[in-house]
Amino acid sequence: MNTLIFLRPKKYVKVSYSGGSRYDICYEYNSGSLGVEYVRFYIKDDLVDNYYFGDITDESVAQKDKYLRQILD
């Protein structure tokens, strides 16, 4: 079963925010095996506060993930 929690990204980007931003850090994961352009996790006080998915690039791959399947349905 494919879940985003066990993601092994090809590309990893860590962005730090400063100056009173709502989030402390944003982690972005990119991989051709996701079925989406990217997944971003926004961290505040060491907890995931929000997350965003990029555009669907391969619907058949995205359907394999239970979270992405909910978005597509």
Predicted model as a PDB file, atoms N, CA, C, CB and O in Angstrom, pLDDT in the B-factor column:
MODEL        1                                                                  
ATOM      1  N   MET A   1       0.847  -1.178   0.000  1.00 41.00           N  
ATOM      2  CA  MET A   1       0.000   0.000   0.000  1.00 41.00           C  
ATOM      3  C   MET A   1       0.894   1.243   0.000  1.00 41.00           C  
ATOM      4  CB  MET A   1      -0.964  -0.003   1.227  1.00 41.00           C  
ATOM      5  O   MET A   1       1.850   1.328   0.771  1.00 41.00           O  
ATOM      6  N   ASN A   2       0.585   2.170  -0.839  1.00 43.00           N  
ATOM      7  CA  ASN A   2       1.367   3.393  -0.991  1.00 43.00           C  
ATOM      8  C   ASN A   2       0.765   4.485  -0.118  1.00 43.00           C  
ATOM      9  CB  ASN A   2       1.418   3.842  -2.476  1.00 43.00           C  
ATOM     10  O   ASN A   2      -0.397   4.845  -0.303  1.00 43.00           O  
ATOM     11  N   THR A   3       1.533   5.020   0.831  1.00 44.00           N  
ATOM     12  CA  THR A   3       1.070   6.156   1.623  1.00 44.00           C  
ATOM     13  C   THR A   3       2.136   7.226   1.617  1.00 44.00           C  
ATOM     14  CB  THR A   3       0.727   5.733   3.070  1.00 44.00           C  
ATOM     15  O   THR A   3       3.320   6.934   1.451  1.00 44.00           O  
ATOM     16  N   LEU A   4       1.725   8.445   1.797  1.00 47.00           N  
ATOM     17  CA  LEU A   4       2.667   9.562   1.792  1.00 47.00           C  
ATOM     18  C   LEU A   4       3.581   9.554   3.005  1.00 47.00           C  
ATOM     19  CB  LEU A   4       1.919  10.870   1.732  1.00 47.00           C  
ATOM     20  O   LEU A   4       4.657  10.150   2.970  1.00 47.00           O  
ATOM     21  N   ILE A   5       3.176   8.896   4.062  1.00 46.00           N  
ATOM     22  CA  ILE A   5       4.008   8.853   5.261  1.00 46.00           C  
ATOM     23  C   ILE A   5       5.308   8.112   4.986  1.00 46.00           C  
ATOM     24  CB  ILE A   5       3.253   8.186   6.417  1.00 46.00           C  
ATOM     25  O   ILE A   5       6.339   8.447   5.571  1.00 46.00           O  
ATOM     26  N   PHE A   6       5.284   7.120   4.116  1.00 49.00           N  
ATOM     27  CA  PHE A   6       6.459   6.320   3.805  1.00 49.00           C  
ATOM     28  C   PHE A   6       7.093   6.731   2.488  1.00 49.00           C  
ATOM     29  CB  PHE A   6       6.095   4.857   3.763  1.00 49.00           C  
ATOM     30  O   PHE A   6       7.696   5.913   1.795  1.00 49.00           O  
ATOM     31  N   LEU A   7       6.956   7.980   2.157  1.00 51.00           N  
ATOM     32  CA  LEU A   7       7.455   8.546   0.918  1.00 51.00           C  
ATOM     33  C   LEU A   7       8.974   8.527   0.850  1.00 51.00           C  
ATOM     34  CB  LEU A   7       6.954   9.955   0.756  1.00 51.00           C  
ATOM     35  O   LEU A   7       9.641   8.879   1.823  1.00 51.00           O  
ATOM     36  N   ARG A   8       9.520   8.127  -0.270  1.00 52.00           N  
ATOM     37  CA  ARG A   8      10.960   8.195  -0.500  1.00 52.00           C  
ATOM     38  C   ARG A   8      11.182   9.122  -1.699  1.00 52.00           C  
ATOM     39  CB  ARG A   8      11.582   6.757  -0.752  1.00 52.00           C  
ATOM     40  O   ARG A   8      11.198   8.680  -2.848  1.00 52.00           O  
ATOM     41  N   PRO A   9      11.349  10.397  -1.410  1.00 48.00           N  
ATOM     42  CA  PRO A   9      11.385  11.380  -2.500  1.00 48.00           C  
ATOM     43  C   PRO A   9      12.688  11.353  -3.292  1.00 48.00           C  
ATOM     44  CB  PRO A   9      11.172  12.763  -1.944  1.00 48.00           C  
ATOM     45  O   PRO A   9      13.752  11.020  -2.771  1.00 48.00           O  
ATOM     46  N   LYS A  10      12.569  11.715  -4.568  1.00 49.00           N  
ATOM     47  CA  LYS A  10      13.750  11.907  -5.400  1.00 49.00           C  
ATOM     48  C   LYS A  10      14.399  13.246  -5.072  1.00 49.00           C  
ATOM     49  CB  LYS A  10      13.384  11.834  -6.898  1.00 49.00           C  
ATOM     50  O   LYS A  10      15.622  13.382  -5.101  1.00 49.00           O  
ATOM     51  N   LYS A  11      13.570  14.219  -4.762  1.00 53.00           N  
ATOM     52  CA  LYS A  11      14.057  15.565  -4.474  1.00 53.00           C  
ATOM     53  C   LYS A  11      13.476  16.028  -3.144  1.00 53.00           C  
ATOM     54  CB  LYS A  11      13.682  16.554  -5.616  1.00 53.00           C  
ATOM     55  O   LYS A  11      12.302  15.791  -2.857  1.00 53.00           O  
ATOM     56  N   TYR A  12      14.282  16.678  -2.348  1.00 56.00           N  
ATOM     57  CA  TYR A  12      13.861  17.144  -1.043  1.00 56.00           C  
ATOM     58  C   TYR A  12      14.279  18.600  -0.878  1.00 56.00           C  
ATOM     59  CB  TYR A  12      14.460  16.264   0.081  1.00 56.00           C  
ATOM     60  O   TYR A  12      15.435  18.949  -1.122  1.00 56.00           O  
ATOM     61  N   VAL A  13      13.362  19.432  -0.475  1.00 61.00           N  
ATOM     62  CA  VAL A  13      13.639  20.850  -0.285  1.00 61.00           C  
ATOM     63  C   VAL A  13      13.174  21.248   1.106  1.00 61.00           C  
ATOM     64  CB  VAL A  13      12.942  21.716  -1.376  1.00 61.00           C  
ATOM     65  O   VAL A  13      12.047  20.943   1.495  1.00 61.00           O  
ATOM     66  N   LYS A  14      14.025  21.922   1.852  1.00 66.00           N  
ATOM     67  CA  LYS A  14      13.651  22.428   3.165  1.00 66.00           C  
ATOM     68  C   LYS A  14      13.715  23.947   3.118  1.00 66.00           C  
ATOM     69  CB  LYS A  14      14.581  21.856   4.287  1.00 66.00           C  
ATOM     70  O   LYS A  14      14.757  24.521   2.801  1.00 66.00           O  
ATOM     71  N   VAL A  15      12.612  24.588   3.431  1.00 71.00           N  
ATOM     72  CA  VAL A  15      12.526  26.049   3.403  1.00 71.00           C  
ATOM     73  C   VAL A  15      12.207  26.529   4.813  1.00 71.00           C  
ATOM     74  CB  VAL A  15      11.442  26.544   2.378  1.00 71.00           C  
ATOM     75  O   VAL A  15      11.231  26.082   5.414  1.00 71.00           O  
ATOM     76  N   SER A  16      13.012  27.424   5.335  1.00 69.00           N  
ATOM     77  CA  SER A  16      12.738  28.002   6.656  1.00 69.00           C  
ATOM     78  C   SER A  16      12.083  29.369   6.490  1.00 69.00           C  
ATOM     79  CB  SER A  16      14.045  28.122   7.493  1.00 69.00           C  
ATOM     80  O   SER A  16      12.428  30.132   5.587  1.00 69.00           O  
ATOM     81  N   TYR A  17      11.153  29.661   7.357  1.00 70.00           N  
ATOM     82  CA  TYR A  17      10.465  30.942   7.342  1.00 70.00           C  
ATOM     83  C   TYR A  17      10.919  31.756   8.553  1.00 70.00           C  
ATOM     84  CB  TYR A  17       8.919  30.748   7.345  1.00 70.00           C  
ATOM     85  O   TYR A  17      11.232  31.196   9.603  1.00 70.00           O  
ATOM     86  N   SER A  18      10.951  33.050   8.402  1.00 70.00           N  
ATOM     87  CA  SER A  18      11.291  33.914   9.533  1.00 70.00           C  
ATOM     88  C   SER A  18      10.439  35.177   9.458  1.00 70.00           C  
ATOM     89  CB  SER A  18      12.815  34.268   9.538  1.00 70.00           C  
ATOM     90  O   SER A  18       9.735  35.405   8.474  1.00 70.00           O  
ATOM     91  N   GLY A  19      10.509  35.974  10.481  1.00 70.00           N  
ATOM     92  CA  GLY A  19       9.795  37.248  10.463  1.00 70.00           C  
ATOM     93  C   GLY A  19       8.314  37.126  10.724  1.00 70.00           C  
ATOM     94  O   GLY A  19       7.524  37.832  10.097  1.00 70.00           O  
ATOM     95  N   GLY A  20       7.906  36.243  11.637  1.00 69.00           N  
ATOM     96  CA  GLY A  20       6.509  36.162  12.020  1.00 69.00           C  
ATOM     97  C   GLY A  20       5.620  35.369  11.082  1.00 69.00           C  
ATOM     98  O   GLY A  20       4.404  35.558  11.096  1.00 69.00           O  
ATOM     99  N   SER A  21       6.178  34.500  10.278  1.00 75.00           N  
ATOM    100  CA  SER A  21       5.367  33.676   9.391  1.00 75.00           C  
ATOM    101  C   SER A  21       4.518  32.694  10.197  1.00 75.00           C  
ATOM    102  CB  SER A  21       6.260  32.919   8.394  1.00 75.00           C  
ATOM    103  O   SER A  21       4.857  32.353  11.330  1.00 75.00           O  
ATOM    104  N   ARG A  22       3.435  32.253   9.613  1.00 81.00           N  
ATOM    105  CA  ARG A  22       2.559  31.285  10.273  1.00 81.00           C  
ATOM    106  C   ARG A  22       3.261  29.946  10.483  1.00 81.00           C  
ATOM    107  CB  ARG A  22       1.285  31.082   9.453  1.00 81.00           C  
ATOM    108  O   ARG A  22       2.954  29.232  11.437  1.00 81.00           O  
ATOM    109  N   TYR A  23       4.202  29.598   9.600  1.00 82.00           N  
ATOM    110  CA  TYR A  23       4.888  28.309   9.670  1.00 82.00           C  
ATOM    111  C   TYR A  23       6.371  28.495   9.972  1.00 82.00           C  
ATOM    112  CB  TYR A  23       4.711  27.537   8.358  1.00 82.00           C  
ATOM    113  O   TYR A  23       6.963  29.519   9.630  1.00 82.00           O  
ATOM    114  N   ASP A  24       6.958  27.499  10.612  1.00 83.00           N  
ATOM    115  CA  ASP A  24       8.387  27.511  10.882  1.00 83.00           C  
ATOM    116  C   ASP A  24       9.181  26.970   9.687  1.00 83.00           C  
ATOM    117  CB  ASP A  24       8.693  26.689  12.137  1.00 83.00           C  
ATOM    118  O   ASP A  24      10.206  27.537   9.307  1.00 83.00           O  
ATOM    119  N   ILE A  25       8.701  25.873   9.103  1.00 83.00           N  
ATOM    120  CA  ILE A  25       9.425  25.181   8.037  1.00 83.00           C  
ATOM    121  C   ILE A  25       8.425  24.582   7.054  1.00 83.00           C  
ATOM    122  CB  ILE A  25      10.353  24.075   8.619  1.00 83.00           C  
ATOM    123  O   ILE A  25       7.317  24.203   7.433  1.00 83.00           O  
ATOM    124  N   CYS A  26       8.826  24.502   5.798  1.00 84.00           N  
ATOM    125  CA  CYS A  26       8.050  23.802   4.779  1.00 84.00           C  
ATOM    126  C   CYS A  26       8.949  22.721   4.172  1.00 84.00           C  
ATOM    127  CB  CYS A  26       7.518  24.796   3.672  1.00 84.00           C  
ATOM    128  O   CYS A  26      10.068  23.009   3.748  1.00 84.00           O  
ATOM    129  N   TYR A  27       8.463  21.489   4.132  1.00 84.00           N  
ATOM    130  CA  TYR A  27       9.165  20.397   3.466  1.00 84.00           C  
ATOM    131  C   TYR A  27       8.414  20.070   2.182  1.00 84.00           C  
ATOM    132  CB  TYR A  27       9.279  19.138   4.394  1.00 84.00           C  
ATOM    133  O   TYR A  27       7.199  19.873   2.199  1.00 84.00           O  
ATOM    134  N   GLU A  28       9.135  20.013   1.082  1.00 84.00           N  
ATOM    135  CA  GLU A  28       8.517  19.688  -0.206  1.00 84.00           C  
ATOM    136  C   GLU A  28       9.117  18.398  -0.743  1.00 84.00           C  
ATOM    137  CB  GLU A  28       8.708  20.845  -1.225  1.00 84.00           C  
ATOM    138  O   GLU A  28      10.337  18.240  -0.791  1.00 84.00           O  
ATOM    139  N   TYR A  29       8.253  17.482  -1.143  1.00 83.00           N  
ATOM    140  CA  TYR A  29       8.671  16.205  -1.695  1.00 83.00           C  
ATOM    141  C   TYR A  29       8.229  16.117  -3.145  1.00 83.00           C  
ATOM    142  CB  TYR A  29       8.097  15.031  -0.875  1.00 83.00           C  
ATOM    143  O   TYR A  29       7.069  16.375  -3.466  1.00 83.00           O  
ATOM    144  N   ASN A  30       9.158  15.752  -4.020  1.00 80.00           N  
ATOM    145  CA  ASN A  30       8.878  15.568  -5.441  1.00 80.00           C  
ATOM    146  C   ASN A  30       9.326  14.170  -5.838  1.00 80.00           C  
ATOM    147  CB  ASN A  30       9.592  16.654  -6.309  1.00 80.00           C  
ATOM    148  O   ASN A  30      10.429  13.744  -5.495  1.00 80.00           O  
ATOM    149  N   SER A  31       8.479  13.464  -6.552  1.00 73.00           N  
ATOM    150  CA  SER A  31       8.845  12.139  -7.025  1.00 73.00           C  
ATOM    151  C   SER A  31       7.912  11.758  -8.159  1.00 73.00           C  
ATOM    152  CB  SER A  31       8.787  11.093  -5.880  1.00 73.00           C  
ATOM    153  O   SER A  31       6.714  12.035  -8.098  1.00 73.00           O  
ATOM    154  N   GLY A  32       8.445  11.131  -9.183  1.00 71.00           N  
ATOM    155  CA  GLY A  32       7.620  10.675 -10.293  1.00 71.00           C  
ATOM    156  C   GLY A  32       6.655   9.570  -9.893  1.00 71.00           C  
ATOM    157  O   GLY A  32       5.702   9.279 -10.616  1.00 71.00           O  
ATOM    158  N   SER A  33       6.901   8.956  -8.745  1.00 77.00           N  
ATOM    159  CA  SER A  33       6.053   7.850  -8.313  1.00 77.00           C  
ATOM    160  C   SER A  33       4.846   8.295  -7.483  1.00 77.00           C  
ATOM    161  CB  SER A  33       6.870   6.874  -7.518  1.00 77.00           C  
ATOM    162  O   SER A  33       4.080   7.452  -7.016  1.00 77.00           O  
ATOM    163  N   LEU A  34       4.667   9.593  -7.293  1.00 80.00           N  
ATOM    164  CA  LEU A  34       3.560  10.097  -6.482  1.00 80.00           C  
ATOM    165  C   LEU A  34       2.253  10.232  -7.252  1.00 80.00           C  
ATOM    166  CB  LEU A  34       3.928  11.423  -5.901  1.00 80.00           C  
ATOM    167  O   LEU A  34       1.176  10.001  -6.701  1.00 80.00           O  
ATOM    168  N   GLY A  35       2.346  10.600  -8.502  1.00 87.00           N  
ATOM    169  CA  GLY A  35       1.150  10.903  -9.274  1.00 87.00           C  
ATOM    170  C   GLY A  35       0.721  12.347  -9.133  1.00 87.00           C  
ATOM    171  O   GLY A  35      -0.277  12.756  -9.726  1.00 87.00           O  
ATOM    172  N   VAL A  36       1.464  13.134  -8.349  1.00 87.00           N  
ATOM    173  CA  VAL A  36       1.227  14.568  -8.199  1.00 87.00           C  
ATOM    174  C   VAL A  36       2.555  15.292  -8.371  1.00 87.00           C  
ATOM    175  CB  VAL A  36       0.582  14.899  -6.811  1.00 87.00           C  
ATOM    176  O   VAL A  36       3.618  14.688  -8.229  1.00 87.00           O  
ATOM    177  N   GLU A  37       2.494  16.591  -8.679  1.00 88.00           N  
ATOM    178  CA  GLU A  37       3.714  17.376  -8.881  1.00 88.00           C  
ATOM    179  C   GLU A  37       4.578  17.417  -7.625  1.00 88.00           C  
ATOM    180  CB  GLU A  37       3.361  18.796  -9.309  1.00 88.00           C  
ATOM    181  O   GLU A  37       5.800  17.286  -7.699  1.00 88.00           O  
ATOM    182  N   TYR A  38       3.942  17.597  -6.482  1.00 86.00           N  
ATOM    183  CA  TYR A  38       4.669  17.708  -5.215  1.00 86.00           C  
ATOM    184  C   TYR A  38       3.703  17.504  -4.063  1.00 86.00           C  
ATOM    185  CB  TYR A  38       5.378  19.081  -5.093  1.00 86.00           C  
ATOM    186  O   TYR A  38       2.485  17.538  -4.239  1.00 86.00           O  
ATOM    187  N   VAL A  39       4.260  17.292  -2.891  1.00 84.00           N  
ATOM    188  CA  VAL A  39       3.515  17.321  -1.634  1.00 84.00           C  
ATOM    189  C   VAL A  39       4.308  18.235  -0.708  1.00 84.00           C  
ATOM    190  CB  VAL A  39       3.316  15.860  -1.011  1.00 84.00           C  
ATOM    191  O   VAL A  39       5.514  18.055  -0.535  1.00 84.00           O  
ATOM    192  N   ARG A  40       3.636  19.210  -0.117  1.00 85.00           N  
ATOM    193  CA  ARG A  40       4.298  20.125   0.812  1.00 85.00           C  
ATOM    194  C   ARG A  40       3.677  19.974   2.201  1.00 85.00           C  
ATOM    195  CB  ARG A  40       4.187  21.597   0.315  1.00 85.00           C  
ATOM    196  O   ARG A  40       2.457  19.939   2.358  1.00 85.00           O  
ATOM    197  N   PHE A  41       4.547  19.888   3.194  1.00 85.00           N  
ATOM    198  CA  PHE A  41       4.122  19.826   4.584  1.00 85.00           C  
ATOM    199  C   PHE A  41       4.609  21.095   5.277  1.00 85.00           C  
ATOM    200  CB  PHE A  41       4.671  18.538   5.294  1.00 85.00           C  
ATOM    201  O   PHE A  41       5.802  21.398   5.256  1.00 85.00           O  
ATOM    202  N   TYR A  42       3.693  21.830   5.887  1.00 86.00           N  
ATOM    203  CA  TYR A  42       4.015  23.067   6.586  1.00 86.00           C  
ATOM    204  C   TYR A  42       4.039  22.788   8.091  1.00 86.00           C  
ATOM    205  CB  TYR A  42       2.986  24.194   6.240  1.00 86.00           C  
ATOM    206  O   TYR A  42       3.051  22.334   8.667  1.00 86.00           O  
ATOM    207  N   ILE A  43       5.180  23.065   8.709  1.00 85.00           N  
ATOM    208  CA  ILE A  43       5.429  22.709  10.100  1.00 85.00           C  
ATOM    209  C   ILE A  43       5.407  23.956  10.978  1.00 85.00           C  
ATOM    210  CB  ILE A  43       6.776  21.977  10.240  1.00 85.00           C  
ATOM    211  O   ILE A  43       5.994  24.984  10.639  1.00 85.00           O  
ATOM    212  N   LYS A  44       4.721  23.843  12.108  1.00 86.00           N  
ATOM    213  CA  LYS A  44       4.706  24.889  13.129  1.00 86.00           C  
ATOM    214  C   LYS A  44       4.855  24.215  14.485  1.00 86.00           C  
ATOM    215  CB  LYS A  44       3.391  25.747  13.060  1.00 86.00           C  
ATOM    216  O   LYS A  44       4.077  23.324  14.826  1.00 86.00           O  
ATOM    217  N   ASP A  45       5.840  24.633  15.253  1.00 87.00           N  
ATOM    218  CA  ASP A  45       6.106  24.065  16.578  1.00 87.00           C  
ATOM    219  C   ASP A  45       6.283  22.546  16.518  1.00 87.00           C  
ATOM    220  CB  ASP A  45       4.970  24.418  17.540  1.00 87.00           C  
ATOM    221  O   ASP A  45       5.756  21.819  17.360  1.00 87.00           O  
ATOM    222  N   ASP A  46       7.026  22.077  15.518  1.00 86.00           N  
ATOM    223  CA  ASP A  46       7.359  20.657  15.320  1.00 86.00           C  
ATOM    224  C   ASP A  46       6.150  19.766  15.013  1.00 86.00           C  
ATOM    225  CB  ASP A  46       8.050  20.134  16.546  1.00 86.00           C  
ATOM    226  O   ASP A  46       6.229  18.550  15.188  1.00 86.00           O  
ATOM    227  N   LEU A  47       5.045  20.343  14.562  1.00 89.00           N  
ATOM    228  CA  LEU A  47       3.860  19.580  14.173  1.00 89.00           C  
ATOM    229  C   LEU A  47       3.443  19.975  12.760  1.00 89.00           C  
ATOM    230  CB  LEU A  47       2.694  19.814  15.173  1.00 89.00           C  
ATOM    231  O   LEU A  47       3.609  21.128  12.363  1.00 89.00           O  
ATOM    232  N   VAL A  48       2.907  19.032  12.006  1.00 89.00           N  
ATOM    233  CA  VAL A  48       2.379  19.352  10.677  1.00 89.00           C  
ATOM    234  C   VAL A  48       1.109  20.157  10.878  1.00 89.00           C  
ATOM    235  CB  VAL A  48       2.104  18.052   9.826  1.00 89.00           C  
ATOM    236  O   VAL A  48       0.120  19.660  11.417  1.00 89.00           O  
ATOM    237  N   ASP A  49       1.147  21.402  10.439  1.00 91.00           N  
ATOM    238  CA  ASP A  49       0.005  22.301  10.590  1.00 91.00           C  
ATOM    239  C   ASP A  49      -0.889  22.281   9.360  1.00 91.00           C  
ATOM    240  CB  ASP A  49       0.483  23.719  10.859  1.00 91.00           C  
ATOM    241  O   ASP A  49      -2.098  22.489   9.458  1.00 91.00           O  
ATOM    242  N   ASN A  50      -0.279  22.027   8.187  1.00 89.00           N  
ATOM    243  CA  ASN A  50      -1.029  22.028   6.935  1.00 89.00           C  
ATOM    244  C   ASN A  50      -0.234  21.278   5.886  1.00 89.00           C  
ATOM    245  CB  ASN A  50      -1.337  23.472   6.464  1.00 89.00           C  
ATOM    246  O   ASN A  50       0.975  21.095   6.032  1.00 89.00           O  
ATOM    247  N   TYR A  51      -0.897  20.845   4.836  1.00 87.00           N  
ATOM    248  CA  TYR A  51      -0.222  20.188   3.716  1.00 87.00           C  
ATOM    249  C   TYR A  51      -0.957  20.510   2.425  1.00 87.00           C  
ATOM    250  CB  TYR A  51      -0.146  18.652   3.933  1.00 87.00           C  
ATOM    251  O   TYR A  51      -2.160  20.771   2.424  1.00 87.00           O  
ATOM    252  N   TYR A  52      -0.218  20.486   1.335  1.00 87.00           N  
ATOM    253  CA  TYR A  52      -0.781  20.768   0.016  1.00 87.00           C  
ATOM    254  C   TYR A  52      -0.236  19.786  -1.000  1.00 87.00           C  
ATOM    255  CB  TYR A  52      -0.473  22.212  -0.417  1.00 87.00           C  
ATOM    256  O   TYR A  52       0.920  19.372  -0.919  1.00 87.00           O  
ATOM    257  N   PHE A  53      -1.074  19.412  -1.957  1.00 86.00           N  
ATOM    258  CA  PHE A  53      -0.671  18.584  -3.079  1.00 86.00           C  
ATOM    259  C   PHE A  53      -0.600  19.448  -4.324  1.00 86.00           C  
ATOM    260  CB  PHE A  53      -1.645  17.400  -3.280  1.00 86.00           C  
ATOM    261  O   PHE A  53      -1.418  20.352  -4.492  1.00 86.00           O  
ATOM    262  N   GLY A  54       0.362  19.187  -5.203  1.00 88.00           N  
ATOM    263  CA  GLY A  54       0.411  19.852  -6.497  1.00 88.00           C  
ATOM    264  C   GLY A  54      -0.617  19.233  -7.426  1.00 88.00           C  
ATOM    265  O   GLY A  54      -1.396  18.371  -7.022  1.00 88.00           O  
ATOM    266  N   ASP A  55      -0.613  19.673  -8.656  1.00 89.00           N  
ATOM    267  CA  ASP A  55      -1.544  19.137  -9.644  1.00 89.00           C  
ATOM    268  C   ASP A  55      -1.319  17.644  -9.858  1.00 89.00           C  
ATOM    269  CB  ASP A  55      -1.402  19.884 -10.969  1.00 89.00           C  
ATOM    270  O   ASP A  55      -0.197  17.151  -9.742  1.00 89.00           O  
ATOM    271  N   ILE A  56      -2.396  16.934 -10.171  1.00 88.00           N  
ATOM    272  CA  ILE A  56      -2.320  15.508 -10.473  1.00 88.00           C  
ATOM    273  C   ILE A  56      -1.605  15.345 -11.818  1.00 88.00           C  
ATOM    274  CB  ILE A  56      -3.753  14.852 -10.504  1.00 88.00           C  
ATOM    275  O   ILE A  56      -2.003  15.942 -12.818  1.00 88.00           O  
ATOM    276  N   THR A  57      -0.557  14.539 -11.830  1.00 90.00           N  
ATOM    277  CA  THR A  57       0.190  14.289 -13.066  1.00 90.00           C  
ATOM    278  C   THR A  57      -0.115  12.916 -13.643  1.00 90.00           C  
ATOM    279  CB  THR A  57       1.684  14.418 -12.814  1.00 90.00           C  
ATOM    280  O   THR A  57       0.023  12.711 -14.849  1.00 90.00           O  
ATOM    281  N   ASP A  58      -0.531  11.970 -12.801  1.00 89.00           N  
ATOM    282  CA  ASP A  58      -0.867  10.622 -13.245  1.00 89.00           C  
ATOM    283  C   ASP A  58      -1.978  10.090 -12.343  1.00 89.00           C  
ATOM    284  CB  ASP A  58       0.389   9.681 -13.217  1.00 89.00           C  
ATOM    285  O   ASP A  58      -1.721   9.629 -11.231  1.00 89.00           O  
ATOM    286  N   GLU A  59      -3.200  10.157 -12.828  1.00 88.00           N  
ATOM    287  CA  GLU A  59      -4.349   9.789 -12.004  1.00 88.00           C  
ATOM    288  C   GLU A  59      -4.327   8.325 -11.596  1.00 88.00           C  
ATOM    289  CB  GLU A  59      -5.629  10.087 -12.743  1.00 88.00           C  
ATOM    290  O   GLU A  59      -4.756   7.994 -10.490  1.00 88.00           O  
ATOM    291  N   SER A  60      -3.837   7.440 -12.458  1.00 89.00           N  
ATOM    292  CA  SER A  60      -3.801   6.015 -12.115  1.00 89.00           C  
ATOM    293  C   SER A  60      -2.833   5.749 -10.965  1.00 89.00           C  
ATOM    294  CB  SER A  60      -3.403   5.182 -13.339  1.00 89.00           C  
ATOM    295  O   SER A  60      -3.089   4.870 -10.143  1.00 89.00           O  
ATOM    296  N   VAL A  61      -1.736   6.482 -10.892  1.00 87.00           N  
ATOM    297  CA  VAL A  61      -0.783   6.347  -9.780  1.00 87.00           C  
ATOM    298  C   VAL A  61      -1.377   6.980  -8.521  1.00 87.00           C  
ATOM    299  CB  VAL A  61       0.588   7.012 -10.134  1.00 87.00           C  
ATOM    300  O   VAL A  61      -1.287   6.401  -7.438  1.00 87.00           O  
ATOM    301  N   ALA A  62      -1.976   8.148  -8.650  1.00 84.00           N  
ATOM    302  CA  ALA A  62      -2.561   8.847  -7.502  1.00 84.00           C  
ATOM    303  C   ALA A  62      -3.692   8.024  -6.872  1.00 84.00           C  
ATOM    304  CB  ALA A  62      -3.089  10.231  -7.933  1.00 84.00           C  
ATOM    305  O   ALA A  62      -3.890   8.090  -5.659  1.00 84.00           O  
ATOM    306  N   GLN A  63      -4.430   7.259  -7.666  1.00 85.00           N  
ATOM    307  CA  GLN A  63      -5.529   6.424  -7.160  1.00 85.00           C  
ATOM    308  C   GLN A  63      -5.029   5.353  -6.193  1.00 85.00           C  
ATOM    309  CB  GLN A  63      -6.268   5.761  -8.324  1.00 85.00           C  
ATOM    310  O   GLN A  63      -5.811   4.861  -5.380  1.00 85.00           O  
ATOM    311  N   LYS A  64      -3.770   4.985  -6.254  1.00 85.00           N  
ATOM    312  CA  LYS A  64      -3.212   3.940  -5.387  1.00 85.00           C  
ATOM    313  C   LYS A  64      -3.011   4.417  -3.956  1.00 85.00           C  
ATOM    314  CB  LYS A  64      -1.891   3.452  -5.945  1.00 85.00           C  
ATOM    315  O   LYS A  64      -2.914   3.601  -3.039  1.00 85.00           O  
ATOM    316  N   ASP A  65      -2.949   5.724  -3.756  1.00 82.00           N  
ATOM    317  CA  ASP A  65      -2.764   6.278  -2.421  1.00 82.00           C  
ATOM    318  C   ASP A  65      -4.123   6.612  -1.821  1.00 82.00           C  
ATOM    319  CB  ASP A  65      -1.858   7.535  -2.463  1.00 82.00           C  
ATOM    320  O   ASP A  65      -4.938   7.273  -2.464  1.00 82.00           O  
ATOM    321  N   LYS A  66      -4.375   6.159  -0.591  1.00 81.00           N  
ATOM    322  CA  LYS A  66      -5.717   6.349  -0.018  1.00 81.00           C  
ATOM    323  C   LYS A  66      -6.071   7.816   0.196  1.00 81.00           C  
ATOM    324  CB  LYS A  66      -5.821   5.614   1.300  1.00 81.00           C  
ATOM    325  O   LYS A  66      -7.246   8.169   0.095  1.00 81.00           O  
ATOM    326  N   TYR A  67      -5.108   8.681   0.485  1.00 78.00           N  
ATOM    327  CA  TYR A  67      -5.389  10.106   0.685  1.00 78.00           C  
ATOM    328  C   TYR A  67      -5.657  10.814  -0.635  1.00 78.00           C  
ATOM    329  CB  TYR A  67      -4.224  10.780   1.407  1.00 78.00           C  
ATOM    330  O   TYR A  67      -6.586  11.616  -0.734  1.00 78.00           O  
ATOM    331  N   LEU A  68      -4.859  10.525  -1.634  1.00 80.00           N  
ATOM    332  CA  LEU A  68      -5.072  11.129  -2.946  1.00 80.00           C  
ATOM    333  C   LEU A  68      -6.363  10.607  -3.577  1.00 80.00           C  
ATOM    334  CB  LEU A  68      -3.873  10.845  -3.870  1.00 80.00           C  
ATOM    335  O   LEU A  68      -7.058  11.354  -4.266  1.00 80.00           O  
ATOM    336  N   ARG A  69      -6.685   9.355  -3.352  1.00 81.00           N  
ATOM    337  CA  ARG A  69      -7.926   8.773  -3.876  1.00 81.00           C  
ATOM    338  C   ARG A  69      -9.134   9.543  -3.351  1.00 81.00           C  
ATOM    339  CB  ARG A  69      -8.035   7.278  -3.490  1.00 81.00           C  
ATOM    340  O   ARG A  69     -10.103   9.739  -4.084  1.00 81.00           O  
ATOM    341  N   GLN A  70      -9.091   9.979  -2.106  1.00 80.00           N  
ATOM    342  CA  GLN A  70     -10.197  10.749  -1.532  1.00 80.00           C  
ATOM    343  C   GLN A  70     -10.362  12.083  -2.245  1.00 80.00           C  
ATOM    344  CB  GLN A  70      -9.970  10.980  -0.035  1.00 80.00           C  
ATOM    345  O   GLN A  70     -11.484  12.558  -2.419  1.00 80.00           O  
ATOM    346  N   ILE A  71      -9.273  12.680  -2.652  1.00 75.00           N  
ATOM    347  CA  ILE A  71      -9.318  13.945  -3.380  1.00 75.00           C  
ATOM    348  C   ILE A  71      -9.904  13.750  -4.763  1.00 75.00           C  
ATOM    349  CB  ILE A  71      -7.924  14.558  -3.483  1.00 75.00           C  
ATOM    350  O   ILE A  71     -10.665  14.590  -5.244  1.00 75.00           O  
ATOM    351  N   LEU A  72      -9.555  12.647  -5.405  1.00 77.00           N  
ATOM    352  CA  LEU A  72     -10.000  12.390  -6.771  1.00 77.00           C  
ATOM    353  C   LEU A  72     -11.460  11.973  -6.838  1.00 77.00           C  
ATOM    354  CB  LEU A  72      -9.141  11.325  -7.399  1.00 77.00           C  
ATOM    355  O   LEU A  72     -12.128  12.216  -7.843  1.00 77.00           O  
ATOM    356  N   ASP A  73     -11.958  11.351  -5.787  1.00 72.00           N  
ATOM    357  CA  ASP A  73     -13.354  10.857  -5.798  1.00 72.00           C  
ATOM    358  C   ASP A  73     -14.366  11.955  -5.676  1.00 72.00           C  
ATOM    359  CB  ASP A  73     -13.571   9.876  -4.685  1.00 72.00           C  
ATOM    360  O   ASP A  73     -15.568  11.689  -5.671  1.00 72.00           O  
TER     361      ASP A  73                                                      
ENDMDL                                                                          
END                                                                             
